[in-house]
Amino acid sequence: MLKLADVLRTDVFRTDVFASLGRDEKGQTMAEYGVVLALITLAVLAGLTLLSSNINSALTSVANLLP
């Protein structure tokens, strides 16, 4: 026959197991890194697009200095 203490211990154990499942943040952290990397990539691409004419003229002037 089950005693009340055994039932309470089982319920506490079950609660601890389910609570620990919610604390695993490894996947969430990797997703956050992915979002940050995507935002940085978009910012770099936007910057290169906006500065492309200046970059092209700078490279052309350097190439003209070379023999």
Secondary structure, DSSP 4 states (H G I P E B T S, - for coil): ---HHHHHHHHHHHHHHHHHHHH--HHHHHHHHHHHHHHHHHHHHHHHHHTHHHHHHHHHHHHHH--
